[in-house]
């Protein structure tokens, strides 16, 4: 494995751990603001990855994707943040807010990465523009450009957080989107949806991986347009 491959793998793992930690810390912070201090007392409002990471979801699965050279960005998950719904001041509304906080933070990070891409291209010029485009398509060629390390980091930050937000918003419990759907759906629909809870994570993961090429095509297109328009 050459130095560029080590750099790209290391950066993606660090960005994934940051993104997972931000996601789970957002759940914990929102729960605390809504009246449930359980996660805060367990130290889960921090961005320290050691408080949030899961051996399988945050290390082994992402390492497998890197080993296989998967086209999709490095992907994973963390330990669920404990929330005691009975402690929330307004359980129905507040539970939805707590659930939505994680994906919302991932979308925010993806947006900040886009802003960073714009400023990087504005400040570094054509080399950064080319590095950003090639970081989406051909990282070996991109690694020869001056702006590659920064542009690769920003592009992967946007991709990883977009993927995490998409996955967690799939309307299948126990994913965030599924839990939100249980609150918003009519009672009979919610009851049917609740029945798939034991299999929801595996089903959601399968759907996310199967649908990833189309999703990535859309995200790549947005990033390419942003980079070219700067």
Residue pairs with C-beta under 8 A, 6 or more apart in sequence:
1 9
4 139
4 140
4 143
7 149
8 139
8 152
9 66
11 152
11 153
11 156
12 62
12 66
12 73
12 74
12 156
12 160
13 62
13 63
13 66
13 74
15 74
15 153
15 156
15 157
15 160
16 58
16 62
16 74
16 75
16 76
16 160
17 49
17 53
17 58
18 47
18 49
19 106
19 109
19 157
19 160
19 161
19 164
20 49
20 52
20 53
20 58
20 76
20 77
20 78
20 164
21 46
21 47
21 48
21 49
21 51
21 52
21 53
21 78
22 47
22 105
22 106
22 109
23 78
23 102
23 103
23 105
23 106
23 164
23 168
24 44
24 51
24 52
24 78
24 79
24 80
24 81
24 102
25 44
25 45
25 46
25 47
25 52
25 105
26 101
26 102
26 104
26 105
27 39
27 44
27 81
27 83
27 98
27 99
27 101
27 102
28 39
28 40
28 44
28 45
28 81
29 40
29 45
29 101
30 97
30 98
30 101
31 37
31 38
31 39
31 40
31 81
31 83
31 88
31 98
32 39
32 40
32 45
34 88
34 89
34 90
34 94
34 97
34 98
35 87
35 88
35 89
35 94
36 83
36 84
36 85
36 87
36 88
36 98
37 87
38 82
38 83
38 84
38 87
39 45
39 81
39 82
39 83
42 51
42 82
43 51
44 51
44 52
44 81
44 82
49 58
52 58
52 78
52 79
52 81
53 59
53 78
53 79
54 76
54 77
54 78
54 79
57 76
57 77
57 78
58 76
58 77
58 78
59 76
61 75
61 76
61 77
62 74
62 75
62 76
65 72
65 74
65 75
66 74
71 212
71 213
71 216
72 163
72 209
72 212
72 216
73 156
73 159
73 160
73 163
73 216
74 156
74 160
75 160
75 163
75 164
75 167
75 208
77 167
80 174
81 102
83 95
83 98
85 91
85 95
88 94
88 95
88 98
92 183
95 179
95 183
96 180
96 183
96 184
99 176
99 179
99 180
100 176
100 180
102 168
102 176
103 164
103 165
103 168
103 169
103 176
103 177
106 161
106 162
106 164
106 165
106 168
107 161
107 162
107 165
109 157
109 161
110 157
110 158
110 161
110 162
110 165
113 154
113 155
113 157
113 158
113 161
114 158
114 223
114 226
116 154
116 157
117 132
117 151
117 154
117 155
117 158
117 223
117 226
117 227
117 230
118 226
118 230
120 128
120 132
120 147
120 150
120 151
120 154
121 128
121 129
121 132
121 227
121 230
122 230
124 146
124 147
124 150
127 145
127 146
127 147
128 145
128 146
128 147
128 150
128 151
129 147
129 227
129 228
129 230
130 142
130 145
130 147
131 142
131 145
131 146
131 147
131 148
131 150
131 151
131 152
132 147
132 151
132 154
132 155
132 223
132 227
133 224
133 227
133 228
134 141
134 142
134 145
134 148
135 142
135 148
135 151
135 152
135 155
135 156
136 155
136 220
136 223
136 224
137 220
139 152
142 148
142 151
142 152
145 151
155 223
158 219
158 223
159 216
159 219
159 223
162 215
162 219
163 208
163 212
163 215
166 208
166 215
167 175
167 204
167 205
167 208
168 175
168 176
168 177
169 175
169 176
169 177
170 177
170 178
170 204
170 207
170 208
171 177
171 178
171 180
171 181
171 193
172 178
172 193
172 196
172 200
172 201
172 203
172 204
172 207
173 179
173 181
173 182
173 193
173 194
173 196
173 197
173 200
174 197
174 200
174 201
175 200
175 201
175 204
178 193
178 197
178 200
178 204
181 190
181 193
182 190
182 193
182 194
183 190
185 193
196 203
